[in-house]
């Protein structure tokens, strides 16, 4: 009976909008709900919290580095608006700020003698959210817990939603100019703080975690290969987090664990790692074969449809088409909505669905 339902899911869900299959020809909720979460494909956003750099500061940046200015000249509406429009993956850049106030006096604001901007949320201790401190710091949710609270509020208001993937980048370093502030490093204590802030907003029952997927399997990689991901039926209304970070940060987050025992987040790691369950492969054309191999191996993959405003400036859908064809479960864009200054460029899932049956996943 289970095999019959699964086969029906594969056949019937191919053209369904998996978020709301009811009423669509040939689609049933039972068939769709039998799919695993790694068997779907959806659109998400890149630097989802990012607000536009102010005109004065953008002019200052453009005079110093026109190429960088072009690459940073985009913005997103509030997280809830993106989720309403179908985003099922969000990306958040997090900066460590254990004492508070580290990023509350941006250099570009002082250099441009800019209009007031409310920096109060940056003064209290706790993780902060921004793209580049000192120059690209405007955020729709300046504190990490603000972002988490907005996501959870939307989730509770839409209990039937497909699972959300929230990617985290942990920012370190900074601008190499006098007066710039270096980001506080992420040590083991800061890694624990990331998990703690997530857990302070999301109860365990609302999370998809590495331990929950691994279950009794020896490693997370074995669990992913065995198809141990939850079904859409059990995953609706839930959220999963993934640490999209360099190897050094991933190793620090894992510590001495064999995989990710007790951790909240999946990690971006090599396909052969015992902790493999998620991987970031952002070049859908050049990395197409690797993406497809990872998806067929049971991993969840995120790729990008565009970057640095390049595709939007010429309305070039080539990269987006490659991203969808690759089978990556989440295709990230800076343009869920067109930017009137650029033209019609926009990235939507084929069929204009919120989610569809993955074209590659087995």
Residue frames relative to the residue before (quaternion, step in Angstrom):
aa qw qx qy qz dx dy dz
X 1.0000 0.0000 0.0000 0.0000 0.00 0.00 0.00
X 0.6424 0.5193 -0.3239 0.4612 3.58 0.97 -0.88
X 0.6493 0.5259 -0.3140 0.4509 3.58 0.95 -0.90
X 0.6425 0.5240 -0.3226 0.4568 3.58 1.01 -0.80
X 0.6599 0.5009 -0.3074 0.4682 3.58 0.94 -0.89
X 0.6533 0.5132 -0.3229 0.4534 3.58 0.97 -0.85
X 0.6448 0.5151 -0.3211 0.4645 3.58 0.95 -0.84
X 0.6345 0.5201 -0.3246 0.4707 3.55 1.03 -0.76
X 0.6233 0.5443 -0.3370 0.4491 3.56 1.04 -0.78
X 0.6620 0.5035 -0.3089 0.4613 3.56 0.91 -0.90
X 0.7164 0.4637 -0.2597 0.4520 3.58 0.86 -0.96
X 0.7693 0.4149 -0.2114 0.4375 3.55 0.77 -1.06
X 0.6881 0.5107 -0.2960 0.4222 3.57 1.07 -0.61
X 0.4153 0.7517 -0.4523 0.2406 3.58 1.24 -0.21
X 0.8009 0.2508 -0.1271 0.5287 3.60 0.93 -0.84
X 0.4908 0.6830 -0.4204 0.3404 3.59 1.25 0.14
X 0.3750 -0.5947 0.6347 0.3208 3.47 -1.37 0.28
X 0.3433 -0.8091 0.4402 0.1835 3.55 -0.23 1.28
X 0.5856 0.5798 -0.3837 0.4167 3.58 1.16 -0.35
X 0.8082 0.0484 0.0176 0.5867 3.58 1.00 -0.83
X 0.0351 -0.8650 0.5004 0.0124 3.60 0.46 1.17
X 0.5391 0.6590 -0.4091 0.3283 3.59 1.08 -0.61
X 0.8065 0.2823 -0.2179 0.4717 3.54 -1.00 0.89
X 0.6013 0.5350 -0.3727 0.4619 3.59 1.25 -0.11
X 0.5544 -0.6373 0.4185 0.3336 3.55 -0.90 0.91
X 0.8435 0.1670 -0.1377 0.4916 3.56 -0.88 0.97
X 0.6487 0.5081 -0.3160 0.4703 3.58 1.25 0.10
X 0.0377 -0.7761 0.6286 0.0322 3.55 -1.03 0.77
X 0.5804 -0.5916 0.4270 0.3617 3.55 -1.12 0.64
X 0.6377 0.5416 -0.3393 0.4300 3.60 0.98 -0.80
X 0.6670 0.4997 -0.3084 0.4586 3.58 0.93 -0.87
X 0.6659 0.4933 -0.3001 0.4725 3.56 0.94 -0.87
X 0.6880 0.4989 -0.2938 0.4375 3.59 0.84 -0.93
X 0.6065 0.5615 -0.3587 0.4338 3.60 1.20 -0.34
X 0.5269 0.6242 -0.4146 0.4010 3.60 1.22 -0.27
X 0.4197 -0.6621 0.5556 0.2771 3.55 -1.23 0.53
X 0.6232 -0.5859 0.3592 0.3733 3.58 -1.13 0.55
X 0.6458 0.4983 -0.3342 0.4721 3.61 1.18 -0.34
X 0.6294 0.5348 -0.3317 0.4558 3.60 1.28 0.04
X 0.6048 0.5358 -0.3619 0.4650 3.58 1.22 0.39
X 0.1685 -0.7470 0.6251 0.1512 3.54 -1.35 0.09
X 0.0530 0.7965 -0.5953 0.0919 3.55 -0.89 0.99
X 0.4750 -0.6493 0.5202 0.2867 3.54 -1.35 0.24
X 0.0470 -0.7818 0.6205 0.0384 3.54 -1.18 0.60
X 0.4340 -0.6903 0.5097 0.2744 3.56 -1.28 -0.10
X 0.4032 -0.6977 0.5583 0.1973 3.50 -1.30 0.66
X 0.8209 0.0061 -0.0575 0.5682 3.59 -0.85 0.98
X 0.0173 -0.9008 0.4338 0.0043 3.49 1.01 1.03
X 0.6605 0.5271 -0.2827 0.4539 3.59 1.16 -0.60
X 0.5352 0.7204 -0.3660 0.2462 3.58 1.20 -0.61
X 0.1624 -0.7486 0.6380 0.0784 3.51 -1.03 0.96
X 0.6499 -0.5491 0.3583 0.3844 3.56 -1.21 0.46
X 0.4879 -0.5979 0.5477 0.3233 3.52 -1.20 0.63
X 0.5405 -0.6381 0.4287 0.3420 3.59 -0.93 0.83
X 0.6422 -0.5532 0.3572 0.3924 3.62 -1.09 0.60
X 0.6592 0.5081 -0.3247 0.4493 3.60 0.90 -0.82
X 0.6995 0.4562 -0.2784 0.4745 3.56 0.90 -0.88
X 0.6095 0.5325 -0.3544 0.4684 3.59 1.08 -0.59
X 0.6368 0.5151 -0.3298 0.4695 3.59 0.98 -0.78
X 0.6314 0.5257 -0.3226 0.4701 3.58 1.03 -0.78
X 0.6730 0.4873 -0.2906 0.4745 3.56 0.92 -0.92
X 0.6658 0.5173 -0.3151 0.4357 3.58 0.90 -0.88
X 0.6364 0.5220 -0.3344 0.4591 3.59 1.05 -0.66
X 0.7109 0.4452 -0.2519 0.4827 3.58 1.12 -0.65
X 0.8064 -0.0242 0.0859 0.5846 3.59 0.97 -0.88
X 0.2151 -0.8279 0.5033 0.1230 3.62 0.18 1.25
X 0.6505 0.5257 -0.3334 0.4351 3.61 0.94 -0.77
X 0.6596 0.4825 -0.3096 0.4861 3.57 0.95 -0.84
X 0.6153 0.5516 -0.3440 0.4458 3.57 1.02 -0.76
X 0.6375 0.5179 -0.3238 0.4696 3.58 0.96 -0.85
X 0.6930 0.5100 -0.2792 0.4262 3.55 0.88 -0.97
X 0.7296 0.4115 -0.2255 0.4975 3.58 1.15 -0.58
X 0.5620 0.6472 -0.3652 0.3633 3.58 1.29 -0.11
X 0.5306 0.5539 -0.4668 0.4401 3.56 0.48 1.28
X 0.0789 -0.7923 0.6045 0.0247 3.56 -1.26 0.34
X 0.2825 -0.7500 0.5755 0.1628 3.55 -1.31 0.37
X 0.4932 -0.6072 0.5173 0.3470 3.58 -1.20 0.44
X 0.7315 -0.4000 0.2852 0.4727 3.62 -1.21 0.06
X 0.6700 -0.5291 0.3462 0.3890 3.55 -1.19 0.62
X 0.6603 0.5238 -0.3219 0.4313 3.59 0.91 -0.86
X 0.6254 0.5287 -0.3396 0.4627 3.59 1.07 -0.68
X 0.6450 0.5090 -0.3147 0.4753 3.58 1.00 -0.79
X 0.6585 0.5000 -0.3071 0.4713 3.56 0.96 -0.85
X 0.6191 0.5367 -0.3323 0.4672 3.58 1.03 -0.75
X 0.7043 0.4699 -0.2534 0.4679 3.57 1.07 -0.80
X 0.6928 -0.5120 0.2680 0.4313 3.58 1.27 0.03
X 0.4241 0.6828 -0.4953 0.3294 3.61 1.17 0.07
X 0.0420 -0.7948 0.6051 0.0167 3.56 -0.88 0.95
X 0.6973 0.2790 -0.2695 0.6027 3.52 1.30 0.48
X 0.0589 -0.7773 0.6262 0.0108 3.54 -0.96 0.93
X 0.2073 -0.7648 0.5966 0.1270 3.56 -1.22 0.50
X 0.0613 -0.8045 0.5904 -0.0221 3.55 -0.87 1.01
X 0.2495 -0.7432 0.6053 0.1381 3.56 -0.92 0.98
X 0.1233 -0.8168 0.5635 0.0090 3.55 -0.73 1.12
X 0.1259 -0.7765 0.6152 0.0528 3.55 -1.02 0.91
X 0.4577 -0.6857 0.5051 0.2553 3.53 -1.04 0.86
X 0.1039 0.7902 -0.5939 0.1101 3.60 -0.87 0.93
X 0.0402 -0.8724 0.4860 0.0339 3.59 0.66 1.08
X 0.7444 0.3944 -0.2245 0.4898 3.59 1.09 -0.62
X 0.4659 -0.6886 0.4340 0.3470 3.60 1.25 -0.34
X 0.8106 0.3321 -0.2252 0.4266 3.55 -1.20 0.57
X 0.4284 0.7318 -0.4588 0.2653 3.60 1.20 -0.13
X 0.7925 0.2899 -0.1306 0.5204 3.60 1.01 -0.78
X 0.4586 0.7443 -0.3872 0.2929 3.57 1.28 0.27
X 0.7244 0.3216 -0.2502 0.5560 3.62 1.21 0.24
X 0.0994 -0.8556 0.5039 0.0644 3.63 0.55 1.13
X 0.5381 -0.6584 0.4339 0.2979 3.53 -0.94 0.97
X 0.6655 0.5192 -0.3201 0.4302 3.62 0.85 -0.89
X 0.6128 0.5480 -0.3528 0.4469 3.58 1.05 -0.69
X 0.6763 0.4759 -0.2894 0.4820 3.57 0.98 -0.84
X 0.6716 0.5086 -0.3098 0.4408 3.60 0.89 -0.86
X 0.7279 0.4204 -0.2357 0.4877 3.59 1.03 -0.80
X 0.3015 -0.7540 0.5178 0.2693 3.59 1.28 -0.19
X 0.1578 0.8715 -0.4474 0.1245 3.49 1.05 0.95
X 0.6568 -0.4884 0.4068 0.4056 3.50 -1.37 0.22
X 0.6390 -0.5513 0.3578 0.3996 3.62 -1.10 0.52
X 0.0296 -0.7481 0.6629 0.0061 3.54 -1.19 0.73
X 0.4776 -0.7096 0.4376 0.2772 3.57 -0.77 1.02
X 0.0774 -0.8183 0.5694 -0.0121 3.56 -0.40 1.27
X 0.3439 0.7814 -0.4691 0.2261 3.59 1.28 0.06
X 0.6624 0.5165 -0.3427 0.4207 3.66 0.83 -0.79
X 0.6540 0.5323 -0.3165 0.4346 3.59 1.18 -0.44
X 0.5997 0.6280 -0.3459 0.3554 3.58 1.21 -0.24
X 0.6560 0.5027 -0.3235 0.4607 3.60 1.11 -0.53
X 0.5856 -0.5682 0.4290 0.3876 3.62 -1.14 0.48
X 0.5339 0.6173 -0.4674 0.3397 3.56 -1.18 0.58
X 0.6589 -0.5279 0.3675 0.3900 3.55 -1.25 0.38
X 0.2059 -0.7863 0.5762 0.0855 3.56 -0.99 0.92
X 0.2877 -0.7567 0.5703 0.1390 3.56 -1.27 0.50
X 0.3419 0.6910 -0.5825 0.2574 3.55 -0.72 1.15
X 0.5638 -0.6255 0.4271 0.3293 3.55 -1.23 0.38
X 0.7763 -0.0895 0.0973 0.6163 3.58 0.71 -1.11
X 0.3614 -0.7305 0.5283 0.2378 3.57 -0.46 1.14
X 0.7701 0.3310 -0.3028 0.4535 3.54 -1.19 0.76
X 0.8397 0.1482 -0.0842 0.5156 3.64 1.00 -0.55
X 0.7906 0.1341 -0.0706 0.5933 3.63 1.01 -0.69
X 0.2216 0.8422 -0.4397 0.2196 3.49 0.78 1.21
X 0.5320 0.6501 -0.4118 0.3532 3.60 1.20 -0.17
X 0.0015 -0.8209 0.5641 -0.0893 3.53 -0.69 1.14
X 0.4725 -0.6614 0.5008 0.2975 3.56 -1.11 0.67
X 0.7617 0.1229 -0.1061 0.6272 3.59 1.30 -0.18
X 0.2142 -0.8507 0.4644 0.1219 3.61 0.25 1.27
X 0.7313 0.3250 -0.2186 0.5584 3.58 1.12 -0.55
X 0.5926 -0.5970 0.4048 0.3587 3.56 -1.03 0.79
X 0.6676 0.4940 -0.3135 0.4603 3.57 0.92 -0.81
X 0.5582 0.5697 -0.3958 0.4552 3.62 1.18 -0.42
X 0.6614 0.5009 -0.3018 0.4697 3.58 0.90 -0.97
X 0.6654 0.5111 -0.3041 0.4511 3.55 0.87 -0.96
X 0.6552 0.5206 -0.3095 0.4515 3.57 0.97 -0.85
X 0.6475 0.5105 -0.3191 0.4672 3.58 1.00 -0.78
X 0.6511 0.5077 -0.3169 0.4668 3.58 0.97 -0.84
X 0.6825 0.4818 -0.3069 0.4558 3.58 0.86 -0.91
X 0.6234 0.5368 -0.3508 0.4475 3.60 0.98 -0.76
X 0.6512 0.4889 -0.3191 0.4850 3.59 0.96 -0.82
X 0.6484 0.5349 -0.3209 0.4363 3.58 0.90 -0.90
X 0.6748 0.4870 -0.2998 0.4664 3.59 0.89 -0.89
X 0.6687 0.4912 -0.2963 0.4730 3.58 1.12 -0.63
X 0.7528 0.2577 -0.1502 0.5868 3.60 1.29 -0.32
X 0.0613 -0.8829 0.4632 0.0471 3.60 0.68 1.07
X 0.6881 0.4838 -0.2971 0.4519 3.62 1.14 -0.35
X 0.3992 0.7526 -0.4636 0.2437 3.58 1.24 0.08
X 0.5562 -0.5638 0.4846 0.3714 3.54 -1.25 0.46
X 0.6433 -0.5417 0.3512 0.4116 3.61 -1.11 0.54
X 0.3293 -0.7325 0.5674 0.1816 3.54 -1.09 0.80
X 0.2102 -0.7344 0.6296 0.1417 3.55 -1.10 0.76
X 0.0953 -0.7841 0.6128 0.0231 3.56 -0.76 1.10
X 0.1791 -0.7895 0.5814 0.0808 3.57 -0.56 1.18
X 0.1450 -0.7797 0.6037 0.0809 3.55 -1.06 0.78
X 0.1213 -0.7214 0.6765 0.0847 3.51 -1.11 0.86
X 0.2246 -0.7672 0.5866 0.1298 3.59 -0.84 0.94
X 0.2305 -0.8348 0.4907 0.0952 3.56 -0.22 1.32
X 0.0022 0.7584 -0.6514 0.0212 3.52 -1.08 0.89
X 0.6930 0.4619 -0.3364 0.4397 3.58 -1.25 0.24
X 0.0871 -0.7966 0.5951 0.0606 3.56 -1.20 -0.55
X 0.7167 -0.4242 0.3253 0.4478 3.57 -1.31 -0.16
X 0.3475 -0.7339 0.5468 0.2041 3.58 -1.04 0.79
X 0.4633 0.6329 -0.4784 0.3949 3.54 0.60 1.21
X 0.6105 -0.5649 0.3931 0.3920 3.61 -1.09 0.60
X 0.7983 0.2968 -0.2340 0.4689 3.53 -0.98 0.88
X 0.5387 0.6196 -0.4091 0.3982 3.59 1.25 -0.16
X 0.3764 -0.7208 0.5446 0.2055 3.56 -1.20 0.60
X 0.3314 -0.7252 0.5701 0.1983 3.55 -0.88 0.96
X 0.4768 -0.6602 0.4953 0.3023 3.58 -0.98 0.81
X 0.5166 -0.6257 0.4853 0.3258 3.54 -1.09 0.72
X 0.4834 -0.6842 0.4535 0.3042 3.62 -0.86 0.86
X 0.4145 -0.6653 0.5571 0.2743 3.53 -1.30 0.40
X 0.0646 -0.7805 0.6218 0.0014 3.53 -0.43 1.26
X 0.7599 -0.3663 0.2511 0.4747 3.58 -1.28 -0.08
X 0.6322 0.5327 -0.3309 0.4550 3.60 1.03 -0.78
X 0.6642 0.4977 -0.3063 0.4663 3.59 0.98 -0.83
X 0.6059 0.5441 -0.3548 0.4593 3.58 1.07 -0.68
X 0.6468 0.5006 -0.3155 0.4812 3.57 0.98 -0.80
X 0.6287 0.5519 -0.3346 0.4339 3.58 1.07 -0.75
X 0.6018 0.5516 -0.3613 0.4506 3.59 1.08 -0.69
X 0.6708 0.4846 -0.2950 0.4777 3.57 0.85 -0.96
X 0.6611 0.5286 -0.3099 0.4330 3.56 0.96 -0.90
X 0.6655 0.4864 -0.3205 0.4666 3.61 0.94 -0.78
X 0.6083 0.5246 -0.3601 0.4745 3.61 1.05 -0.65
X 0.6984 0.4802 -0.2707 0.4565 3.57 0.86 -1.00
X 0.6049 0.5648 -0.3606 0.4302 3.59 1.16 -0.45
X 0.7276 0.3882 -0.2194 0.5212 3.59 1.23 -0.44
X 0.7889 0.2654 -0.1284 0.5392 3.59 0.90 -0.91
X 0.3684 -0.7049 0.5597 0.2325 3.60 -0.72 1.01
X 0.6554 -0.5404 0.3569 0.3887 3.56 -1.16 0.60
X 0.6417 0.5554 -0.3261 0.4164 3.59 1.02 -0.76
X 0.6928 0.4603 -0.2743 0.4826 3.61 1.21 -0.37
X 0.6518 0.5205 -0.2978 0.4643 3.58 1.29 0.03
X 0.2528 -0.6774 0.6630 0.1942 3.51 -1.31 0.56
X 0.0548 -0.8435 0.5333 -0.0314 3.59 -0.41 1.21
X 0.6528 -0.5077 0.3750 0.4189 3.60 -1.20 0.37
X 0.6645 0.5089 -0.3100 0.4509 3.59 0.92 -0.85
X 0.6451 0.5304 -0.3193 0.4477 3.55 1.04 -0.76
X 0.6687 0.4707 -0.2893 0.4975 3.57 1.09 -0.72
X 0.6631 0.5221 -0.3177 0.4322 3.58 0.91 -0.88
X 0.0843 -0.8381 0.5346 0.0683 3.58 0.98 -0.79
X 0.8072 -0.2439 0.2012 0.4985 3.58 -0.82 -1.01
X 0.4458 0.6781 -0.4708 0.3461 3.59 1.22 0.11
X 0.6012 -0.5971 0.3956 0.3544 3.58 -1.12 0.64
X 0.7981 0.0406 -0.0052 0.6011 3.59 1.06 -0.72
X 0.6211 -0.5243 0.4209 0.4027 3.53 -1.27 0.28
X 0.6096 0.5572 -0.3523 0.4403 3.59 1.02 -0.74
X 0.6572 0.4957 -0.3126 0.4740 3.59 0.95 -0.83
X 0.6406 0.5275 -0.3249 0.4535 3.56 0.99 -0.78
X 0.6554 0.5054 -0.3119 0.4667 3.58 0.95 -0.90
X 0.6637 0.5079 -0.3011 0.4592 3.58 0.95 -0.87
X 0.6907 0.4693 -0.2665 0.4813 3.57 1.15 -0.66
X 0.5067 -0.6726 0.4134 0.3465 3.58 1.25 0.04
X 0.3168 0.7987 -0.4618 0.2200 3.57 1.12 0.66
X 0.3843 0.7172 -0.4943 0.3058 3.58 1.22 0.18
X 0.5454 -0.6186 0.4405 0.3547 3.62 -1.07 0.59
X 0.5233 -0.6053 0.4953 0.3383 3.54 -1.25 0.44
X 0.6454 -0.5043 0.3896 0.4212 3.56 -1.25 0.30
X 0.5932 0.5829 -0.3729 0.4114 3.58 1.03 -0.68
X 0.7509 0.3821 -0.2195 0.4920 3.58 0.87 -0.93
X 0.6970 0.4977 -0.2714 0.4390 3.59 1.18 -0.49
X 0.4692 0.6808 -0.4579 0.3265 3.60 1.19 -0.25
X 0.8055 0.2635 -0.2161 0.4847 3.54 -1.00 0.89
X 0.6485 0.5285 -0.3162 0.4474 3.59 1.27 0.01
X 0.3015 -0.7380 0.5865 0.1435 3.52 -1.36 0.36
X 0.0759 -0.7684 0.6316 0.0697 3.56 -1.13 0.68
X 0.2571 -0.7657 0.5774 0.1190 3.54 -1.12 0.78
X 0.0598 -0.7822 0.6195 0.0287 3.56 -1.13 0.74
X 0.3337 -0.7284 0.5705 0.1807 3.53 -0.97 0.95
X 0.1112 -0.7862 0.6078 0.0130 3.55 -0.43 1.30
X 0.2866 0.7911 -0.4584 0.2861 3.53 0.27 1.30
X 0.6256 -0.5204 0.4123 0.4097 3.59 -1.26 0.29
X 0.7050 -0.4852 0.3174 0.4085 3.53 -1.26 0.45
X 0.6437 0.5439 -0.3364 0.4202 3.58 0.96 -0.83
X 0.6764 0.4708 -0.2956 0.4833 3.59 0.96 -0.81
X 0.6185 0.5364 -0.3442 0.4596 3.58 1.02 -0.75
X 0.6576 0.5066 -0.3112 0.4627 3.59 0.92 -0.88
X 0.6491 0.5090 -0.3162 0.4687 3.58 1.00 -0.78
X 0.6531 0.5090 -0.3115 0.4662 3.58 1.00 -0.80
X 0.6784 0.4796 -0.2925 0.4735 3.59 0.98 -0.80
X 0.1838 -0.7948 0.5539 0.1665 3.58 0.96 -0.79
X 0.7821 -0.3034 0.2447 0.4861 3.57 -0.97 -0.89
X 0.4040 0.7366 -0.4660 0.2777 3.59 1.24 0.13
X 0.5366 -0.6045 0.4787 0.3427 3.55 -1.16 0.61
X 0.7767 0.0476 -0.0319 0.6273 3.55 1.00 -0.81
X 0.7128 -0.3895 0.3084 0.4950 3.60 -0.32 -1.22
X 0.1087 0.8430 -0.5189 0.0910 3.56 1.10 0.73
X 0.8474 0.1632 -0.1402 0.4854 3.56 -0.81 1.05
X 0.5853 0.5799 -0.3763 0.4237 3.58 1.23 -0.15
X 0.5031 -0.6570 0.4832 0.2861 3.56 -1.24 0.57
X 0.7838 0.3750 -0.1622 0.4677 3.55 0.94 -0.96
X 0.4192 -0.5890 0.6215 0.3018 3.47 -1.36 0.49
X 0.2643 -0.7754 0.5498 0.1630 3.61 -1.19 0.30
X 0.4818 -0.6215 0.5354 0.3082 3.51 -1.23 0.60
X 0.2336 0.7804 -0.5396 0.2126 3.58 -0.35 1.20
X 0.6973 -0.4816 0.3286 0.4170 3.55 -1.27 0.35
X 0.6215 -0.5881 0.3833 0.3478 3.53 -1.12 0.74
X 0.6935 0.4830 -0.2733 0.4594 3.60 1.14 -0.58
X 0.4980 0.6778 -0.4232 0.3368 3.61 1.24 -0.18
X 0.5511 -0.5978 0.4572 0.3605 3.61 -1.09 0.59
X 0.6876 0.4684 -0.2655 0.4871 3.59 1.23 -0.52
X 0.4158 0.7353 -0.4565 0.2794 3.61 1.25 0.11
X 0.2013 0.7372 -0.6253 0.1579 3.51 -0.89 1.08
X 0.7661 0.1497 -0.0486 0.6231 3.51 1.28 -0.65
X 0.0432 0.7866 -0.6159 0.0123 3.57 -1.18 0.61
X 0.3081 -0.7170 0.5985 0.1811 3.55 -1.18 0.73
X 0.0823 0.7598 -0.6382 0.0923 3.57 -0.80 1.08
X 0.1331 -0.8940 0.4269 0.0306 3.53 0.19 1.34
X 0.6721 0.4562 -0.3057 0.4968 3.62 1.23 -0.03
X 0.1993 -0.8577 0.4584 0.1202 3.60 0.23 1.23
X 0.6501 0.4803 -0.3369 0.4828 3.61 1.11 -0.43
X 0.7303 0.4308 -0.2446 0.4703 3.58 0.67 -1.10
X 0.7713 0.3341 -0.1692 0.5146 3.59 1.07 -0.72
X 0.2472 0.8215 -0.4905 0.1530 3.58 1.22 0.35
X 0.6862 0.4787 -0.3017 0.4570 3.60 0.79 -0.95
X 0.6589 0.5026 -0.3150 0.4626 3.57 0.96 -0.80
X 0.6238 0.5290 -0.3396 0.4645 3.59 1.00 -0.77
X 0.6830 0.4866 -0.2990 0.4553 3.57 0.81 -0.98
X 0.6404 0.5177 -0.3292 0.4621 3.59 1.00 -0.77
X 0.6556 0.5097 -0.3127 0.4611 3.58 0.97 -0.82
X 0.6498 0.5085 -0.3154 0.4687 3.57 0.97 -0.85
X 0.6798 0.4818 -0.2933 0.4688 3.59 0.91 -0.85
X 0.6474 0.5016 -0.3129 0.4811 3.58 1.23 -0.45
X 0.6260 -0.5887 0.3180 0.4006 3.55 1.30 0.13
X 0.5252 0.6440 -0.4144 0.3710 3.59 1.24 0.01
X 0.3827 -0.6608 0.5874 0.2682 3.55 -1.33 0.37
X 0.1210 -0.8204 0.5588 -0.0081 3.57 -0.78 1.13
X 0.1307 -0.7457 0.6450 0.1046 3.52 -1.16 0.71
X 0.0033 -0.7734 0.6339 0.0011 3.55 -1.05 0.85
X 0.4261 -0.7149 0.5003 0.2389 3.58 -1.28 0.12
X 0.3890 -0.7263 0.5310 0.1978 3.53 -1.06 0.88
X 0.7956 0.0201 0.0245 0.6049 3.58 1.20 -0.46
X 0.0574 -0.7945 0.6038 0.0291 3.55 -1.27 0.32
X 0.8718 0.1326 -0.0836 0.4641 3.55 -1.22 0.65
X 0.5877 -0.6201 0.3220 0.4079 3.60 1.23 0.63
X 0.3814 0.7646 -0.4639 0.2341 3.61 1.26 0.02
X 0.7134 0.4546 -0.2723 0.4585 3.60 0.69 -1.05
X 0.6422 0.5491 -0.3297 0.4211 3.57 1.00 -0.78
X 0.6493 0.5506 -0.3232 0.4132 3.58 1.04 -0.72
X 0.7740 0.2622 -0.1648 0.5523 3.61 1.19 -0.41
X 0.4086 -0.7263 0.4519 0.3183 3.59 1.32 0.18
X 0.2947 0.7761 -0.4891 0.2674 3.54 0.98 0.98
X 0.1645 -0.8212 0.5446 0.0447 3.57 -0.46 1.26
X 0.3638 0.7728 -0.4698 0.2230 3.61 1.24 0.02
X 0.6959 0.4652 -0.2814 0.4692 3.57 0.83 -0.96
X 0.6313 0.5299 -0.3332 0.4578 3.59 0.99 -0.77
X 0.6503 0.5116 -0.3168 0.4637 3.59 0.95 -0.84
X 0.6438 0.5082 -0.3163 0.4766 3.57 1.02 -0.79
X 0.6318 0.5439 -0.3283 0.4440 3.56 1.04 -0.78
X 0.6791 0.4731 -0.2969 0.4763 3.59 0.86 -0.88
X 0.6733 0.5016 -0.3000 0.4528 3.58 0.95 -0.85
X 0.5925 0.6124 -0.3588 0.3811 3.59 1.12 -0.61
X 0.4362 -0.7021 0.4564 0.3294 3.56 1.13 -0.60
X 0.3493 0.7143 -0.5218 0.3091 3.59 1.22 0.14
X 0.4791 -0.7038 0.4404 0.2849 3.58 -0.82 0.95
X 0.7919 0.1771 -0.0932 0.5770 3.57 1.09 -0.66
X 0.1220 -0.7808 0.6124 0.0204 3.55 -0.77 1.15
X 0.1905 -0.8299 0.5217 0.0529 3.54 -0.42 1.29
X 0.0268 -0.8000 0.5988 -0.0283 3.56 -1.08 0.81
X 0.4018 -0.6594 0.5689 0.2831 3.53 -1.34 0.31
X 0.7433 0.3943 -0.1805 0.5093 3.56 1.30 -0.15
X 0.0319 0.7617 -0.6387 0.1045 3.52 0.34 1.27
X 0.7393 0.2079 -0.1286 0.6275 3.53 1.30 -0.50
X 0.5099 -0.6361 0.4660 0.3439 3.63 -0.99 0.68
X 0.3259 -0.6846 0.6116 0.2259 3.53 -1.23 0.56
X 0.4328 -0.7337 0.4492 0.2694 3.64 -0.43 1.14
X 0.6227 0.5505 -0.3493 0.4326 3.60 1.11 -0.53
X 0.7214 0.4489 -0.2321 0.4735 3.58 1.18 -0.61
X 0.5827 -0.5462 0.4085 0.4419 3.56 1.05 -0.74
X 0.7922 -0.3886 0.2242 0.4137 3.58 -1.25 -0.38
X 0.3969 0.7542 -0.4765 0.2157 3.64 1.18 -0.19
X 0.1778 0.7488 -0.6124 0.1807 3.53 -0.88 1.09
X 0.2339 -0.7654 0.5824 0.1426 3.58 -1.08 0.67
X 0.0741 0.7671 -0.6295 0.0991 3.52 -0.73 1.18
X 0.5700 -0.5779 0.4537 0.3678 3.55 -1.15 0.59
X 0.5645 -0.5865 0.4404 0.3787 3.63 -0.98 0.72
X 0.7629 0.2775 -0.2546 0.5255 3.54 -0.88 1.01
X 0.3682 -0.7532 0.4569 0.2973 3.55 1.39 -0.09
X 0.3456 0.7353 -0.5028 0.2950 3.58 1.11 0.72
X 0.5421 -0.5499 0.5023 0.3891 3.54 -1.32 0.17
X 0.7785 -0.1027 0.0817 0.6138 3.58 1.03 -0.79
X 0.1270 -0.7856 0.6023 0.0626 3.54 -1.17 0.61
X 0.6485 -0.4708 0.4081 0.4374 3.54 -1.33 0.15
X 0.4858 -0.6839 0.4609 0.2896 3.59 -0.80 1.00
X 0.4233 -0.7414 0.4559 0.2517 3.64 -0.75 0.96
X 0.7436 0.3969 -0.2133 0.4939 3.61 1.23 -0.29
X 0.6204 0.5924 -0.3554 0.3714 3.57 0.92 -0.91
X 0.4331 -0.7059 0.5003 0.2528 3.56 -0.98 0.87
